């Protein structure tokens, strides 16, 4: 009779998701001196992968790339869920938790075009492909003349749409392109001070059943503490703002020794109105800094703006 795997990892089936899951498998294998093939990788189809005919903001927002994996976790079908943390809802299902994070990759958005070198070089009225409401709002603020066109799909799908001329340029997370060995496709990078990325962008998160102490002990060996603190601040912000795919939110964490500074903004979808503030404190207070900054942003925005965004 075949023995049970050492662990079973649940993941989406995209090339990037599989790469991230196999990276976690390799690191677990090395940390615990077990053969990689003793750690199973189970591909799980998610709602976010299946919905391709409309923006995710119209289909339920964050959680669409994780809820089926979380159901498999809750049922014991898998032991570990590997996620792009930026896709995770601010509130996780009862009994589940993100307990470890790999070292964070580049947080920036990457500008990609076959014809133009930067956002500033795009001609007036150029077609810009994105289905991210944060990116669309930031682009409209910086370049209200651009024509924003829908651009759903995985990395290769979006690069293919660019090749087909559906848009003159697009934005992708630099982290994903780096992990897929596609950094050569990057034309330039957006300044994260001017274009704060999505909260937790570039961070691979590991989710488990909180009652599963064995798995908790196994995955904690992979945790990168600096990344964990930054993500705590940014997810603390989201928990206060109730951030979903329907809310344009950007966040940037900077750390200097024991000090942490979080800068965040909320925008109207058209980018004409936005509020940006910073807060800082001790690294050990990361989540509280995020929650505090979220409250300050809500207060600064006022009831009319909050109603507009459903905050």
DRENDO-1510 file (C-alpha; in Angstrom, 1 decimal, always signed):
<recs>
REC; n; res; u; v; w
REC; 1; UNK; +0.0; +0.0; +0.0 .
REC; 2; UNK; +1.3; +3.4; -1.0 .
REC; 3; UNK; +2.3; +5.5; +2.0 .
REC; 4; UNK; +0.8; +9.0; +2.6 .
REC; 5; UNK; +2.8; +11.9; +1.4 .
REC; 6; UNK; +5.0; +13.9; +3.9 .
REC; 7; UNK; +2.8; +16.9; +3.1 .
REC; 8; UNK; +0.3; +17.9; +0.4 .
REC; 9; UNK; +0.4; +21.4; -1.1 .
REC; 10; UNK; -2.7; +22.9; -2.7 .
REC; 11; UNK; -2.2; +25.4; -5.5 .
REC; 12; UNK; -3.7; +27.0; -8.6 .
REC; 13; UNK; -2.7; +25.6; -11.9 .
REC; 14; UNK; -1.2; +28.7; -13.6 .
REC; 15; UNK; +2.4; +28.6; -14.5 .
REC; 16; UNK; +3.3; +31.2; -11.8 .
REC; 17; UNK; +1.2; +29.4; -9.1 .
REC; 18; UNK; +2.9; +26.1; -9.9 .
REC; 19; UNK; +6.3; +27.6; -9.9 .
REC; 20; UNK; +5.6; +29.1; -6.4 .
REC; 21; UNK; +4.2; +25.8; -5.1 .
REC; 22; UNK; +7.2; +23.9; -6.4 .
REC; 23; UNK; +9.5; +26.5; -4.8 .
REC; 24; UNK; +7.8; +25.9; -1.5 .
REC; 25; UNK; +8.1; +22.1; -2.0 .
REC; 26; UNK; +11.8; +22.4; -2.7 .
REC; 27; UNK; +12.4; +24.6; +0.4 .
REC; 28; UNK; +10.4; +22.2; +2.6 .
REC; 29; UNK; +12.4; +19.3; +1.2 .
REC; 30; UNK; +15.7; +21.0; +2.0 .
REC; 31; UNK; +14.6; +22.2; +5.4 .
REC; 32; UNK; +13.4; +18.8; +6.6 .
REC; 33; UNK; +15.7; +16.4; +4.6 .
REC; 34; UNK; +13.0; +14.6; +2.7 .
REC; 35; UNK; +12.8; +13.8; -1.0 .
REC; 36; UNK; +10.8; +16.4; -3.0 .
REC; 37; UNK; +8.6; +13.6; -4.5 .
REC; 38; UNK; +7.5; +12.8; -1.0 .
REC; 39; UNK; +5.7; +16.2; -0.9 .
REC; 40; UNK; +2.6; +16.1; -3.2 .
REC; 41; UNK; +1.4; +19.1; -5.2 .
REC; 42; UNK; -2.3; +19.1; -5.9 .
REC; 43; UNK; -3.7; +21.5; -8.5 .
REC; 44; UNK; -7.0; +23.0; -7.6 .
REC; 45; UNK; -9.2; +25.0; -10.1 .
REC; 46; UNK; -10.3; +28.3; -8.5 .
REC; 47; UNK; -13.2; +30.6; -9.4 .
REC; 48; UNK; -10.7; +33.3; -10.3 .
REC; 49; UNK; -9.2; +31.1; -13.0 .
REC; 50; UNK; -12.5; +30.1; -14.4 .
REC; 51; UNK; -14.0; +33.6; -14.6 .
REC; 52; UNK; -12.6; +35.1; -17.7 .
REC; 53; UNK; -15.5; +37.1; -19.2 .
REC; 54; UNK; -15.6; +40.0; -16.7 .
REC; 55; UNK; -13.4; +41.8; -14.2 .
REC; 56; UNK; -13.0; +40.1; -10.8 .
REC; 57; UNK; -14.3; +43.2; -9.1 .
REC; 58; UNK; -17.7; +42.3; -10.6 .
REC; 59; UNK; -17.5; +38.7; -9.6 .
REC; 60; UNK; -16.9; +38.9; -5.9 .
REC; 61; UNK; -13.5; +40.5; -5.4 .
REC; 62; UNK; -10.6; +39.0; -3.4 .
REC; 63; UNK; -10.8; +35.4; -2.4 .
REC; 64; UNK; -11.7; +34.2; -5.9 .
REC; 65; UNK; -8.2; +32.7; -6.3 .
REC; 66; UNK; -8.1; +31.1; -2.9 .
REC; 67; UNK; -11.5; +29.9; -1.7 .
REC; 68; UNK; -11.4; +26.4; -3.3 .
REC; 69; UNK; -7.9; +25.9; -2.0 .
REC; 70; UNK; -9.1; +27.0; +1.4 .
REC; 71; UNK; -12.0; +24.5; +1.2 .
REC; 72; UNK; -9.5; +21.7; +0.4 .
REC; 73; UNK; -7.5; +22.9; +3.4 .
REC; 74; UNK; -10.5; +22.9; +5.7 .
REC; 75; UNK; -11.5; +19.4; +4.6 .
REC; 76; UNK; -8.0; +18.0; +5.1 .
REC; 77; UNK; -7.6; +17.3; +1.4 .
REC; 78; UNK; -4.4; +19.3; +1.4 .
REC; 79; UNK; -2.1; +20.4; +4.3 .
REC; 80; UNK; -0.7; +23.6; +2.9 .
REC; 81; UNK; -2.1; +26.3; +0.5 .
REC; 82; UNK; +0.5; +28.4; -1.4 .
REC; 83; UNK; -0.8; +31.8; -2.5 .
REC; 84; UNK; +0.2; +35.1; -4.0 .
REC; 85; UNK; -0.6; +37.0; -0.8 .
REC; 86; UNK; -2.0; +40.0; -2.6 .
REC; 87; UNK; -4.9; +37.9; -3.9 .
REC; 88; UNK; -6.0; +36.9; -0.3 .
REC; 89; UNK; -9.1; +38.3; +1.3 .
REC; 90; UNK; -8.4; +40.5; +4.4 .
REC; 91; UNK; -10.4; +38.1; +6.6 .
REC; 92; UNK; -9.6; +34.4; +6.2 .
REC; 93; UNK; -12.0; +31.5; +6.9 .
REC; 94; UNK; -12.3; +30.5; +10.5 .
REC; 95; UNK; -9.6; +28.0; +11.5 .
REC; 96; UNK; -7.2; +28.9; +8.7 .
REC; 97; UNK; -4.2; +31.3; +8.8 .
REC; 98; UNK; -1.3; +32.6; +6.8 .
REC; 99; UNK; +1.5; +31.5; +9.1 .
REC; 100; UNK; +4.7; +31.8; +6.9 .
REC; 101; UNK; +6.0; +33.9; +4.0 .
REC; 102; UNK; +8.9; +33.4; +1.7 .
REC; 103; UNK; +11.3; +36.3; +1.3 .
REC; 104; UNK; +9.5; +39.0; -0.7 .
REC; 105; UNK; +10.4; +39.7; -4.3 .
REC; 106; UNK; +10.4; +43.1; -6.0 .
REC; 107; UNK; +7.2; +44.9; -5.0 .
REC; 108; UNK; +7.1; +47.2; -8.0 .
REC; 109; UNK; +4.8; +47.2; -11.0 .
REC; 110; UNK; +6.5; +46.6; -14.3 .
REC; 111; UNK; +5.7; +48.6; -17.4 .
REC; 112; UNK; +5.7; +46.5; -20.6 .
REC; 113; UNK; +5.4; +47.7; -24.1 .
REC; 114; UNK; +6.7; +46.6; -27.5 .
REC; 115; UNK; +6.8; +50.2; -28.8 .
REC; 116; UNK; +7.3; +52.6; -25.9 .
REC; 117; UNK; +9.9; +52.9; -23.2 .
REC; 118; UNK; +7.9; +54.2; -20.3 .
REC; 119; UNK; +4.5; +55.5; -19.2 .
REC; 120; UNK; +5.6; +59.0; -19.9 .
REC; 121; UNK; +6.5; +58.1; -23.5 .
REC; 122; UNK; +3.0; +56.8; -24.4 .
REC; 123; UNK; +1.2; +59.0; -26.9 .
REC; 124; UNK; -2.0; +60.7; -26.0 .
REC; 125; UNK; -5.0; +58.3; -26.3 .
REC; 126; UNK; -2.8; +55.2; -26.2 .
REC; 127; UNK; -4.6; +51.9; -25.2 .
REC; 128; UNK; -3.4; +50.7; -21.8 .
REC; 129; UNK; -4.4; +47.1; -20.9 .
REC; 130; UNK; -5.3; +46.4; -17.2 .
REC; 131; UNK; -8.2; +44.9; -15.3 .
REC; 132; UNK; -6.7; +45.9; -11.9 .
REC; 133; UNK; -8.8; +48.8; -10.6 .
REC; 134; UNK; -5.9; +50.0; -8.5 .
REC; 135; UNK; -3.6; +50.2; -11.5 .
REC; 136; UNK; -6.4; +51.8; -13.6 .
REC; 137; UNK; -7.0; +54.4; -11.0 .
REC; 138; UNK; -3.3; +55.3; -10.6 .
REC; 139; UNK; -2.9; +55.4; -14.4 .
REC; 140; UNK; -5.9; +57.7; -14.8 .
REC; 141; UNK; -4.5; +60.0; -12.1 .
REC; 142; UNK; -1.1; +60.2; -13.9 .
REC; 143; UNK; -2.4; +60.0; -17.5 .
REC; 144; UNK; -6.1; +60.8; -17.8 .
REC; 145; UNK; -5.7; +60.8; -21.6 .
REC; 146; UNK; -5.1; +57.1; -21.8 .
REC; 147; UNK; -7.7; +54.6; -23.0 .
REC; 148; UNK; -7.9; +51.8; -20.4 .
REC; 149; UNK; -8.9; +48.5; -21.9 .
REC; 150; UNK; -9.8; +45.2; -20.1 .
REC; 151; UNK; -6.8; +42.8; -19.8 .
REC; 152; UNK; -7.6; +39.6; -17.8 .
REC; 153; UNK; -5.6; +36.5; -17.9 .
REC; 154; UNK; -2.3; +34.9; -16.6 .
REC; 155; UNK; +1.1; +36.4; -17.4 .
REC; 156; UNK; +1.5; +34.6; -20.8 .
REC; 157; UNK; -2.1; +35.5; -21.8 .
REC; 158; UNK; -1.6; +39.1; -21.1 .
REC; 159; UNK; +1.8; +39.2; -22.9 .
REC; 160; UNK; +0.1; +37.5; -25.8 .
REC; 161; UNK; -2.6; +40.1; -25.9 .
REC; 162; UNK; +0.1; +42.8; -26.0 .
REC; 163; UNK; +1.7; +41.0; -28.9 .
REC; 164; UNK; -1.7; +40.9; -30.7 .
REC; 165; UNK; -2.0; +44.7; -30.4 .
REC; 166; UNK; -5.0; +44.8; -28.1 .
REC; 167; UNK; -3.1; +47.4; -26.1 .
REC; 168; UNK; +0.0; +49.5; -26.5 .
REC; 169; UNK; +1.2; +48.8; -23.0 .
REC; 170; UNK; +0.3; +46.9; -19.8 .
REC; 171; UNK; +1.5; +46.6; -16.2 .
REC; 172; UNK; +2.4; +43.3; -14.4 .
REC; 173; UNK; +3.8; +42.6; -11.0 .
REC; 174; UNK; +7.6; +42.6; -11.4 .
REC; 175; UNK; +7.8; +39.7; -8.9 .
REC; 176; UNK; +5.9; +37.3; -11.1 .
REC; 177; UNK; +8.0; +38.2; -14.2 .
REC; 178; UNK; +11.2; +37.7; -12.2 .
REC; 179; UNK; +10.0; +34.3; -10.8 .
REC; 180; UNK; +9.0; +33.1; -14.3 .
REC; 181; UNK; +12.4; +34.2; -15.7 .
REC; 182; UNK; +10.7; +36.8; -17.9 .
REC; 183; UNK; +12.4; +39.9; -16.6 .
REC; 184; UNK; +13.6; +40.5; -20.2 .
REC; 185; UNK; +10.0; +41.5; -21.1 .
REC; 186; UNK; +10.1; +44.4; -18.6 .
REC; 187; UNK; +10.5; +47.7; -20.4 .
REC; 188; UNK; +10.8; +49.9; -17.2 .
REC; 189; UNK; +9.6; +49.9; -13.6 .
REC; 190; UNK; +7.1; +52.2; -12.0 .
REC; 191; UNK; +8.3; +54.2; -9.0 .
REC; 192; UNK; +6.6; +52.7; -6.0 .
REC; 193; UNK; +6.6; +56.0; -4.2 .
REC; 194; UNK; +4.4; +57.4; -7.0 .
REC; 195; UNK; +2.6; +54.2; -7.8 .
REC; 196; UNK; +2.3; +52.3; -4.5 .
REC; 197; UNK; +1.7; +48.6; -5.3 .
REC; 198; UNK; -1.0; +46.3; -4.1 .
REC; 199; UNK; -0.8; +45.4; -0.4 .
REC; 200; UNK; +1.4; +42.3; +0.0 .
REC; 201; UNK; +2.5; +42.3; -3.7 .
REC; 202; UNK; +5.5; +40.1; -4.3 .
REC; 203; UNK; +5.0; +38.0; -1.1 .
REC; 204; UNK; +4.3; +34.2; -1.3 .
REC; 205; UNK; +2.1; +33.2; +1.6 .
REC; 206; UNK; +1.7; +29.8; +3.2 .
REC; 207; UNK; -1.8; +29.0; +4.6 .
REC; 208; UNK; -2.6; +26.1; +6.9 .
REC; 209; UNK; -5.2; +24.8; +9.4 .
REC; 210; UNK; -4.4; +26.6; +12.6 .
REC; 211; UNK; -5.1; +23.4; +14.5 .
REC; 212; UNK; -2.5; +21.5; +12.5 .
REC; 213; UNK; +0.6; +21.9; +14.8 .
REC; 214; UNK; +2.7; +19.4; +12.8 .
REC; 215; UNK; +2.4; +21.4; +9.6 .
REC; 216; UNK; +2.8; +24.7; +11.5 .
REC; 217; UNK; +6.2; +23.5; +12.8 .
REC; 218; UNK; +7.2; +22.3; +9.4 .
REC; 219; UNK; +6.4; +25.5; +7.5 .
REC; 220; UNK; +7.8; +27.9; +10.1 .
REC; 221; UNK; +11.3; +27.0; +8.9 .
REC; 222; UNK; +10.5; +28.8; +5.7 .
REC; 223; UNK; +9.2; +32.1; +7.2 .
REC; 224; UNK; +11.1; +35.3; +6.4 .
REC; 225; UNK; +10.5; +37.6; +9.3 .
REC; 226; UNK; +11.0; +40.9; +7.5 .
REC; 227; UNK; +8.5; +39.9; +4.9 .
REC; 228; UNK; +6.1; +38.7; +7.6 .
REC; 229; UNK; +6.3; +42.2; +9.3 .
REC; 230; UNK; +5.7; +44.1; +6.1 .
REC; 231; UNK; +2.7; +41.9; +5.2 .
REC; 232; UNK; +1.3; +42.3; +8.7 .
REC; 233; UNK; +1.3; +46.0; +8.3 .
REC; 234; UNK; -0.3; +45.9; +4.8 .
REC; 235; UNK; -2.9; +43.3; +5.7 .
REC; 236; UNK; -3.6; +45.3; +8.9 .
REC; 237; UNK; -4.4; +48.2; +6.6 .
REC; 238; UNK; -6.7; +46.0; +4.5 .
REC; 239; UNK; -8.5; +44.7; +7.5 .
REC; 240; UNK; -9.5; +48.2; +8.5 .
REC; 241; UNK; -10.4; +49.3; +5.0 .
REC; 242; UNK; -12.1; +46.0; +4.2 .
REC; 243; UNK; -10.0; +46.0; +1.0 .
REC; 244; UNK; -11.4; +44.0; -1.9 .
REC; 245; UNK; -11.0; +44.0; -5.6 .
REC; 246; UNK; -13.6; +46.8; -5.7 .
REC; 247; UNK; -11.4; +49.2; -3.7 .
REC; 248; UNK; -8.3; +50.9; -5.3 .
REC; 249; UNK; -5.7; +50.6; -2.5 .
REC; 250; UNK; -1.9; +51.0; -2.8 .
REC; 251; UNK; +0.6; +50.4; +0.0 .
REC; 252; UNK; +4.4; +50.6; +0.4 .
REC; 253; UNK; +6.3; +49.4; +3.5 .
REC; 254; UNK; +9.8; +50.6; +4.3 .
REC; 255; UNK; +11.9; +49.3; +7.2 .
REC; 256; UNK; +15.0; +50.7; +8.8 .
REC; 257; UNK; +16.3; +48.5; +11.6 .
REC; 258; UNK; +13.5; +48.3; +14.2 .
REC; 259; UNK; +11.4; +51.0; +12.6 .
REC; 260; UNK; +8.7; +50.5; +10.0 .
REC; 261; UNK; +7.0; +53.1; +7.8 .
REC; 262; UNK; +3.8; +52.4; +5.9 .
REC; 263; UNK; +2.6; +54.7; +3.2 .
REC; 264; UNK; -0.9; +53.9; +1.7 .
REC; 265; UNK; -3.5; +55.5; -0.6 .
REC; 266; UNK; -7.1; +55.0; -1.5 .
REC; 267; UNK; -8.4; +56.3; -4.8 .
REC; 268; UNK; -11.6; +56.8; -6.6 .
REC; 269; UNK; -11.8; +54.5; -9.6 .
REC; 270; UNK; -11.3; +57.4; -12.0 .
REC; 271; UNK; -8.2; +58.4; -10.1 .
REC; 272; UNK; -9.3; +62.1; -9.7 .
REC; 273; UNK; -9.7; +61.8; -6.0 .
REC; 274; UNK; -7.3; +60.1; -3.7 .
REC; 275; UNK; -5.9; +60.2; -0.2 .
REC; 276; UNK; -2.4; +59.2; +0.7 .
REC; 277; UNK; -0.9; +59.1; +4.3 .
REC; 278; UNK; +2.0; +57.5; +6.1 .
REC; 279; UNK; +2.4; +56.1; +9.6 .
REC; 280; UNK; +5.3; +54.6; +11.4 .
REC; 281; UNK; +6.4; +52.9; +14.5 .
REC; 282; UNK; +8.3; +49.8; +15.8 .
REC; 283; UNK; +8.5; +46.8; +13.5 .
REC; 284; UNK; +6.9; +44.7; +16.3 .
REC; 285; UNK; +3.8; +46.9; +16.0 .
REC; 286; UNK; +3.4; +46.3; +12.3 .
REC; 287; UNK; -0.2; +45.1; +12.2 .
REC; 288; UNK; -1.3; +48.0; +14.5 .
REC; 289; UNK; +0.5; +50.5; +12.3 .
REC; 290; UNK; -1.5; +49.2; +9.4 .
REC; 291; UNK; -4.8; +49.3; +11.3 .
REC; 292; UNK; -4.1; +52.8; +12.6 .
REC; 293; UNK; -3.2; +54.1; +9.1 .
REC; 294; UNK; -6.4; +52.6; +7.7 .
REC; 295; UNK; -8.5; +54.5; +10.3 .
REC; 296; UNK; -6.6; +57.7; +9.5 .
REC; 297; UNK; -7.3; +57.3; +5.8 .
REC; 298; UNK; -11.0; +56.6; +6.4 .
REC; 299; UNK; -11.2; +59.8; +8.5 .
REC; 300; UNK; -9.3; +61.9; +6.0 .
REC; 301; UNK; -11.5; +60.6; +3.1 .
REC; 302; UNK; -14.7; +61.6; +4.8 .
REC; 303; UNK; -18.2; +60.0; +4.6 .
REC; 304; UNK; -19.0; +61.0; +1.0 .
REC; 305; UNK; -15.8; +59.4; -0.4 .
REC; 306; UNK; -16.2; +56.4; +1.8 .
REC; 307; UNK; -19.7; +55.9; +0.5 .
REC; 308; UNK; -18.6; +56.2; -3.0 .
REC; 309; UNK; -16.1; +53.4; -2.5 .
REC; 310; UNK; -18.3; +51.3; -0.3 .
REC; 311; UNK; -15.9; +51.7; +2.6 .
</recs>
